[in-house]
Amino acid sequence: QGVMEGYNGTIFAYGQTGSGKSFTMQGIADPSSQKGIIPRAFEHIFESVQCAENTKFLLRASFLEICNEHIRDLLGADTKQKLE
């Protein structure tokens, strides 16, 4: 809810390979009870924006992967490209 009040928000997943981070973050679309944190958060944010009156919003999201000291932008055109 703080994000809707103008505060920055971060959802961070950390853990060993195979521990369920991707499933927790993304989940699966069907059944809807298996959706992950990210789709649920986006739904909440966009529903709140749609219901707000006389308010402007700027929404910006990044989706990064840090693995073996390499950073990749998972929303970029080339998700294999490493960032500095």
Buried (B, 14 or more C-beta within 10 A) or exposed (E): EEBBEEEEEEEEBEEEEEEEBEEBBBBEEEEEEEBBEBBEBEEEBEEBEEEEEEEEEEEEEEEEEEEEEEEBBEEEEEEEEEEE
